[in-house]
Amino acid sequence: MMKLKVLVVLTALCLLLSACGNTVVSSQRENSEPEDVLSSAAVQPGELIETYVPEYAKGFSIEYYEGGAKIIDTHIEATASTAAAAQRILLLPDGAAEPLDAQWDAKIEGEVTSVVTLASSHAGHFANLDAVDVVKGCSIKPESCYVDSLKTALEDGSTVYVGTSSSLDQEQIASLAPQVIFVGGMSSDVEVAQKLEESGLLCVYFGDFAEEDYMGRAQWIELIGAFVNKDQQARDFIRDNKAQVDEVLAKVQSAEEHPSVLWYTHSSSAPHFNVRTDEDYVNSIVSAAGGQLLFPQGSEGNSVKLSNEDFLLLMNEADKIVMGVSLNSYQDAKDMTYFNKEGQVDFSSAPAFASRDCYVVGYDWAQDTANAAEIIRSMAACLYPDLFSDVPDADKDKIIAFWVE
């Protein structure tokens, strides 16, 4: 019996040593490959190492290559008022190898230090990334700028106003020697871009306008982050905003009633009312906060032009009324009755007016769409003033301001 026990122990010991020996040999074999085999397996300069696909935005992705090169790939879908667009822009830092087996439409070599923005929605992205110093020209006048750091830059001349698509100073833009010009997607933007491109300037179509919801639009800050080499900062910004948004939406779930909302704009040149529909991205803001957007059923496009009579019908249904344009164009307006100066619509008959539930966009928040949390929090405070009574007035008024005297 004793011999049998010894035999079993010895057998087990041999098996253990054998197993250990196989592990060591396997490890040695893995680490002793010929140098030419190792080099062929290593990542080569210019080889694709990651393709970043945003979680919310649909219109762009970013390819990262060994050695520091990036390709920003935009694939912007057409909308009712804009055409589709697609570009591949190579960002090639000093000393980086060009991407292998890749194609691109344009190349920017070295650090991006000079840009021009021709749409207001780009402005806040640079400010939120502490990169306003990169913006040498923009289409926002100092008095119309709500982005503090950019406003300061416009006032001290480090950033210059270059006009809008209808009155662009192309010579001034050329004198700024921008490495890239960010343009929108409206037909007037496209015409301007084509003229600038004829002069040898690089225009990049900024496709946030084609996104379906507020988070998709907000996430275009990450494209700006890629251009100014602040990729992670931009992603952290969006992650933090989404966390704050989730807190607001969780609170909204406790609301017992969800109000109906009429969101409109007004044309002063040819007086009429335009009502936003569920195809407009403001619907994502209203619905996220638990509201129901009012608009004529069967409407096509993101807004619909209404007669005074049809507008009055919707106005009388609404629990909340929002004028969706900041008051730069209506500085004499004290409240919504400003638009009734010719007697075309009696706002005072609307239940929302009587209950003081009329609001106006407090500032042009299209200049700061990445701050999704502020937008949603302000919308929620508008829809549920009691539930969000703890929101500071400054936060409420930044997006949606009270508009009944």
C-alpha positions as CSV (number, residue, x, y, z in Angstrom):
1,M,0.0,0.0,0.0
2,M,2.8,2.4,0.9
3,K,4.5,1.7,-2.5
4,L,1.2,2.4,-4.3
5,K,0.9,5.8,-2.5
6,V,4.5,6.7,-3.3
7,L,3.9,5.8,-7.0
8,V,0.7,7.9,-7.1
9,V,2.6,10.9,-5.6
10,L,5.5,10.5,-8.0
11,T,3.2,10.2,-11.0
12,A,1.3,13.4,-10.0
13,L,4.6,15.2,-9.4
14,C,5.8,14.2,-12.9
15,L,2.6,15.4,-14.5
16,L,2.8,18.7,-12.7
17,L,6.5,19.3,-13.7
18,S,5.6,18.3,-17.3
19,A,2.7,20.8,-17.4
20,C,5.0,23.5,-16.0
21,G,7.6,22.6,-18.6
22,N,5.1,22.9,-21.4
23,T,4.0,26.3,-20.2
24,V,7.5,27.6,-20.1
25,V,8.3,26.2,-23.5
26,S,5.2,27.7,-25.0
27,S,6.1,31.1,-23.5
28,Q,9.7,30.8,-24.8
29,R,8.5,29.9,-28.2
30,E,6.1,32.9,-28.3
31,N,8.9,35.2,-27.3
32,S,11.6,33.8,-29.5
33,E,10.1,34.3,-32.9
34,P,12.6,35.5,-35.6
35,E,12.9,39.3,-35.8
36,D,11.4,39.4,-39.3
37,V,8.2,37.7,-38.1
38,L,7.9,40.1,-35.2
39,S,8.3,43.2,-37.4
40,S,5.7,42.0,-39.8
41,A,3.2,41.6,-37.0
42,A,3.9,45.0,-35.5
43,V,1.7,48.0,-36.4
44,Q,3.3,50.0,-39.2
45,P,3.4,53.8,-39.3
46,G,0.3,55.0,-41.2
47,E,-1.7,51.8,-40.4
48,L,-5.3,52.2,-39.3
49,I,-5.6,51.5,-35.6
50,E,-9.1,52.7,-34.7
51,T,-12.3,54.1,-36.3
52,Y,-14.3,56.1,-33.9
53,V,-18.0,56.1,-34.5
54,P,-20.0,58.6,-32.4
55,E,-22.9,57.2,-30.3
56,Y,-25.4,59.9,-31.1
57,A,-24.2,61.8,-34.2
58,K,-24.8,60.1,-37.5
59,G,-22.9,62.4,-39.9
60,F,-19.2,61.7,-39.2
61,S,-16.6,59.3,-38.0
62,I,-12.9,59.6,-37.2
63,E,-10.1,57.3,-38.3
64,Y,-6.9,57.2,-36.3
65,Y,-3.7,56.0,-37.8
66,E,-0.4,54.8,-36.2
67,G,1.9,57.8,-35.9
68,G,-0.8,60.5,-35.3
69,A,-2.6,61.0,-38.6
70,K,-6.4,61.3,-38.6
71,I,-9.0,61.2,-41.3
72,I,-12.3,62.9,-40.5
73,D,-15.0,61.3,-42.6
74,T,-18.3,63.2,-43.0
75,H,-21.3,61.6,-44.5
76,I,-24.2,64.1,-44.2
77,E,-27.6,63.1,-45.2
78,A,-29.9,65.4,-47.2
79,T,-32.7,67.2,-45.5
80,A,-35.8,69.0,-46.9
81,S,-33.7,72.2,-47.4
82,T,-30.1,70.9,-47.8
83,A,-28.3,68.5,-50.0
84,A,-26.2,65.5,-49.0
85,A,-22.5,66.0,-48.5
86,A,-19.4,63.8,-48.0
87,Q,-15.8,64.6,-47.4
88,R,-12.6,62.9,-46.1
89,I,-10.2,65.4,-44.5
90,L,-6.7,64.2,-43.6
91,L,-5.1,65.8,-40.5
92,L,-1.4,65.1,-40.7
93,P,0.7,66.3,-37.7
94,D,4.4,67.2,-38.2
95,G,6.4,64.0,-38.6
96,A,3.4,61.7,-39.0
97,A,3.2,59.2,-41.8
98,E,0.4,59.4,-44.3
99,P,-2.2,56.7,-43.9
100,L,-1.7,53.5,-45.7
101,D,-4.3,52.2,-48.1
102,A,-6.6,55.2,-47.5
103,Q,-8.0,58.0,-49.6
104,W,-8.8,61.6,-48.8
105,D,-10.2,64.7,-50.5
106,A,-8.0,67.3,-48.7
107,K,-5.0,67.4,-46.4
108,I,-4.1,69.8,-43.6
109,E,-0.5,69.5,-42.5
110,G,0.7,70.5,-39.1
111,E,-1.4,71.8,-36.2
112,V,-4.7,73.5,-36.9
113,T,-4.3,77.1,-35.7
114,S,-6.5,79.2,-38.0
115,V,-10.1,78.6,-38.9
116,V,-13.1,80.6,-40.0
117,T,-16.7,79.6,-39.0
118,L,-19.6,80.6,-41.2
119,A,-22.5,79.2,-39.1
120,S,-23.5,80.1,-35.6
121,S,-23.7,76.5,-34.4
122,H,-20.0,76.1,-34.6
123,A,-19.1,78.9,-32.3
124,G,-19.8,77.4,-28.9
125,H,-17.8,74.3,-29.7
126,F,-14.5,76.2,-29.8
127,A,-15.4,78.0,-26.6
128,N,-16.3,74.8,-24.8
129,L,-12.9,73.3,-25.8
130,D,-10.9,76.4,-24.8
131,A,-10.0,76.9,-28.4
132,V,-11.4,80.3,-29.4
133,D,-7.9,81.4,-30.2
134,V,-8.1,79.2,-33.2
135,V,-11.1,81.1,-34.6
136,K,-9.7,83.9,-36.7
137,G,-13.0,84.9,-38.4
138,C,-16.7,84.2,-37.9
139,S,-20.2,85.1,-39.2
140,I,-21.5,86.4,-35.8
141,K,-21.4,90.1,-35.0
142,P,-20.1,91.0,-31.5
143,E,-23.5,92.4,-30.4
144,S,-25.2,89.1,-31.6
145,C,-22.7,86.8,-29.9
146,Y,-23.8,84.9,-26.8
147,V,-20.6,82.9,-26.4
148,D,-18.6,85.0,-23.8
149,S,-15.1,84.1,-24.8
150,L,-15.9,84.5,-28.5
151,K,-17.6,87.8,-27.9
152,T,-14.5,89.0,-26.1
153,A,-12.4,87.9,-29.0
154,L,-14.6,89.8,-31.5
155,E,-14.5,92.9,-29.4
156,D,-10.7,92.9,-29.0
157,G,-10.1,92.1,-32.7
158,S,-8.4,88.7,-32.2
159,T,-11.4,87.3,-34.1
160,V,-13.0,89.3,-36.9
161,Y,-16.5,89.5,-38.2
162,V,-16.4,88.4,-41.9
163,G,-20.1,88.8,-42.8
164,T,-22.8,86.3,-43.6
165,S,-23.5,84.2,-46.6
166,S,-25.4,87.1,-48.2
167,S,-22.7,89.7,-47.5
168,L,-19.4,87.8,-47.1
169,D,-16.1,89.6,-47.3
170,Q,-14.1,87.0,-49.2
171,E,-11.0,89.2,-49.4
172,Q,-10.9,89.5,-45.7
173,I,-11.3,85.8,-45.2
174,A,-8.5,85.1,-47.6
175,S,-6.3,87.6,-45.7
176,L,-6.8,85.5,-42.5
177,A,-5.2,82.5,-44.3
178,P,-7.5,80.0,-42.7
179,Q,-6.5,76.3,-42.9
180,V,-10.2,75.4,-42.9
181,I,-13.5,77.2,-43.2
182,F,-16.5,75.5,-41.6
183,V,-19.8,76.1,-43.6
184,G,-23.4,75.0,-43.2
185,G,-25.6,73.2,-45.6
186,M,-28.1,75.7,-46.8
187,S,-28.1,76.5,-50.5
188,S,-26.6,79.9,-49.8
189,D,-23.9,78.3,-47.7
190,V,-23.0,75.9,-50.6
191,E,-22.8,78.8,-53.0
192,V,-20.4,80.7,-50.7
193,A,-18.3,77.6,-50.2
194,Q,-18.0,77.0,-53.9
195,K,-16.7,80.6,-54.4
196,L,-14.2,80.2,-51.6
197,E,-13.1,76.8,-52.9
198,E,-12.4,78.5,-56.3
199,S,-9.9,80.7,-54.5
200,G,-8.1,77.6,-53.2
201,L,-9.6,77.7,-49.7
202,L,-10.7,74.5,-47.9
203,C,-14.3,74.4,-46.9
204,V,-15.7,71.6,-44.6
205,Y,-19.4,71.1,-44.5
206,F,-20.5,71.0,-40.8
207,G,-23.5,68.6,-40.8
208,D,-25.0,69.1,-37.4
209,F,-28.1,70.6,-39.1
210,A,-28.9,67.1,-40.5
211,E,-29.0,65.4,-37.1
212,E,-32.4,64.3,-35.8
213,D,-32.0,65.0,-32.1
214,Y,-30.3,67.3,-29.7
215,M,-27.6,64.8,-28.6
216,G,-26.7,64.1,-32.2
217,R,-26.3,67.8,-32.9
218,A,-24.4,68.3,-29.6
219,Q,-21.9,65.6,-30.5
220,W,-20.5,67.5,-33.4
221,I,-18.3,69.1,-30.8
222,E,-16.2,66.0,-31.2
223,L,-15.5,66.7,-34.8
224,I,-14.2,70.1,-33.7
225,G,-12.2,68.4,-31.0
226,A,-10.5,66.2,-33.6
227,F,-9.5,69.3,-35.7
228,V,-8.0,71.1,-32.7
229,N,-6.4,68.0,-31.2
230,K,-8.8,67.9,-28.2
231,D,-10.5,64.7,-29.0
232,Q,-10.8,63.4,-25.4
233,Q,-11.8,66.7,-24.0
234,A,-14.7,66.8,-26.4
235,R,-15.8,63.3,-25.6
236,D,-15.6,64.0,-21.9
237,F,-17.8,67.1,-22.5
238,I,-20.5,65.1,-24.2
239,R,-20.3,62.3,-21.6
240,D,-20.8,64.9,-18.8
241,N,-23.7,66.6,-20.6
242,K,-25.4,63.2,-21.2
243,A,-25.1,62.4,-17.5
244,Q,-26.7,65.7,-16.5
245,V,-29.5,65.2,-19.2
246,D,-30.3,61.8,-17.7
247,E,-30.7,63.3,-14.3
248,V,-33.2,65.9,-15.7
249,L,-35.1,63.2,-17.6
250,A,-35.4,61.0,-14.6
251,K,-37.0,63.9,-12.7
252,V,-39.4,64.5,-15.6
253,Q,-40.7,61.0,-15.2
254,S,-42.3,61.9,-11.9
255,A,-44.5,64.6,-13.6
256,E,-48.2,63.8,-13.5
257,E,-49.1,65.7,-16.6
258,H,-47.2,66.4,-19.8
259,P,-48.1,69.8,-21.4
260,S,-48.7,70.5,-25.1
261,V,-46.2,72.9,-26.7
262,L,-46.6,75.3,-29.6
263,W,-43.2,76.2,-30.9
264,Y,-43.2,78.9,-33.6
265,T,-41.2,81.6,-35.4
266,H,-42.5,84.7,-37.0
267,S,-41.4,86.4,-40.2
268,S,-41.3,90.2,-39.9
269,S,-40.5,90.8,-43.6
270,A,-43.7,89.1,-44.8
271,P,-45.7,88.6,-41.6
272,H,-46.8,85.1,-41.0
273,F,-46.2,82.3,-38.5
274,N,-44.1,79.2,-39.0
275,V,-44.8,76.3,-36.6
276,R,-42.2,73.6,-36.0
277,T,-43.2,70.0,-36.7
278,D,-42.0,66.6,-35.4
279,E,-39.4,66.6,-38.2
280,D,-37.6,69.5,-36.6
281,Y,-34.9,68.7,-34.0
282,V,-36.6,71.0,-31.5
283,N,-39.2,68.2,-31.3
284,S,-36.5,66.0,-29.7
285,I,-36.0,68.7,-27.0
286,V,-39.7,69.1,-26.3
287,S,-40.4,65.4,-26.3
288,A,-37.3,64.5,-24.2
289,A,-38.7,66.8,-21.6
290,G,-42.1,65.1,-21.7
291,G,-43.9,67.7,-23.8
292,Q,-46.1,67.1,-26.9
293,L,-45.3,69.4,-29.8
294,L,-48.4,70.8,-31.5
295,F,-48.5,71.1,-35.3
296,P,-51.0,70.4,-38.2
297,Q,-51.1,66.7,-38.8
298,G,-49.9,65.6,-42.2
299,S,-47.4,68.5,-42.4
300,E,-44.3,67.9,-44.5
301,G,-40.9,69.4,-43.7
302,N,-39.5,70.7,-40.3
303,S,-41.9,73.7,-40.3
304,V,-45.2,74.7,-41.8
305,K,-46.4,78.2,-42.7
306,L,-49.8,78.9,-41.2
307,S,-52.6,81.4,-41.8
308,N,-53.5,83.6,-38.9
309,E,-56.7,81.6,-38.4
310,D,-54.9,78.2,-38.3
311,F,-52.2,79.5,-36.0
312,L,-54.9,80.8,-33.6
313,L,-56.5,77.4,-33.5
314,L,-53.2,75.8,-32.4
315,M,-52.4,78.6,-30.0
316,N,-55.7,78.0,-28.2
317,E,-54.8,74.3,-27.8
318,A,-51.4,74.9,-26.3
319,D,-50.5,74.6,-22.6
320,K,-47.1,76.3,-23.4
321,I,-46.2,78.7,-26.2
322,V,-42.5,79.2,-27.2
323,M,-41.3,81.8,-29.6
324,G,-38.3,80.1,-31.1
325,V,-36.1,83.1,-32.1
326,S,-34.1,85.3,-29.8
327,L,-35.3,88.9,-29.6
328,N,-32.5,90.5,-31.5
329,S,-35.0,91.2,-34.3
330,Y,-37.8,92.3,-32.0
331,Q,-36.1,94.5,-29.4
332,D,-39.2,96.6,-29.0
333,A,-41.3,93.5,-28.1
334,K,-42.5,93.5,-24.5
335,D,-44.5,90.3,-24.9
336,M,-46.3,88.2,-27.5
337,T,-48.9,90.8,-28.3
338,Y,-46.1,92.6,-30.3
339,F,-47.1,90.3,-33.2
340,N,-50.8,91.5,-32.9
341,K,-50.0,95.1,-33.6
342,E,-52.0,94.9,-36.9
343,G,-54.8,92.9,-35.2
344,Q,-54.1,89.7,-37.1
345,V,-54.1,87.4,-34.1
346,D,-55.4,88.1,-30.6
347,F,-52.8,86.4,-28.4
348,S,-54.6,87.6,-25.3
349,S,-57.4,85.0,-26.0
350,A,-55.0,82.1,-25.7
351,P,-55.2,80.1,-22.4
352,A,-51.4,79.9,-22.3
353,F,-51.2,83.7,-22.4
354,A,-53.8,84.0,-19.6
355,S,-51.9,81.6,-17.4
356,R,-48.5,83.3,-18.2
357,D,-47.1,80.2,-19.9
358,C,-45.6,82.0,-22.9
359,Y,-41.8,82.0,-23.4
360,V,-39.2,83.2,-25.8
361,V,-35.7,81.8,-26.6
362,G,-33.6,83.8,-24.2
363,Y,-30.5,83.8,-26.4
364,D,-29.4,82.2,-29.6
365,W,-28.7,78.8,-28.2
366,A,-27.9,77.5,-31.7
367,Q,-24.5,79.1,-30.9
368,D,-24.0,76.6,-28.1
369,T,-25.7,73.3,-29.0
370,A,-23.1,71.1,-27.3
371,N,-24.5,72.2,-23.9
372,A,-27.4,69.8,-24.2
373,A,-27.8,69.6,-20.5
374,E,-28.5,73.4,-20.2
375,I,-31.0,73.2,-23.1
376,I,-32.9,70.3,-21.7
377,R,-32.9,71.6,-18.1
378,S,-34.2,74.9,-19.3
379,M,-36.9,73.3,-21.4
380,A,-37.9,71.1,-18.4
381,A,-38.1,74.2,-16.1
382,C,-40.4,75.8,-18.7
383,L,-42.7,72.8,-18.8
384,Y,-42.7,72.0,-15.1
385,P,-41.9,75.2,-13.1
386,D,-42.9,73.6,-9.8
387,L,-40.9,70.4,-10.3
388,F,-37.8,72.4,-11.3
389,S,-38.2,75.3,-8.9
390,D,-34.7,74.7,-7.7
391,V,-33.2,75.5,-11.1
392,P,-31.5,79.0,-10.8
393,D,-33.1,81.8,-12.7
394,A,-29.9,82.3,-14.7
395,D,-30.1,78.7,-15.9
396,K,-33.8,79.0,-16.8
397,D,-33.4,82.3,-18.6
398,K,-30.3,81.3,-20.6
399,I,-32.4,79.2,-23.0
400,I,-36.1,79.9,-22.4
401,A,-37.0,83.2,-20.9
402,F,-40.4,84.1,-19.5
403,W,-42.3,86.3,-22.0
404,V,-45.5,87.8,-20.6
405,E,-45.4,91.1,-18.8
